[in-house]
Amino acid sequence: MGRSAPPIGRARRRAEEAGLTDRVRCEVACADGFPGSGYDLVTCFDCLNDMGDPVAVARHVRSALAALHSQRNAPEAEDSRSAPKREKHACTRS
């Protein structure tokens, strides 16, 4: 997703040339309000620091990721081979 139509058009053509149109969609959208959820990957290349509200963008991206959606309802792993548990931190904005 991006805010500029020409790069998105190029991305669409490249996805089509690579035969990926059944699983890749390129759209023009705002970073803090793009539609959908359950994404495997969301990227921001050299742009987050230039956005008006980068914290809102980061929150929206985080909420749209598939791993986050699956972890919300998943029980804690009891397998000793699993990754160590991390502390949970909450960020608030005043």
ABEGO torsion letter per residue (X at the ends): XBABAAAAAAAAAAAAAAGAAAABBBBBBBAAABBEBGBABBBBBGAAAABABAAAAAAAAAAABAAAAAAAABBBBABAABBBBBBBBBBBBX
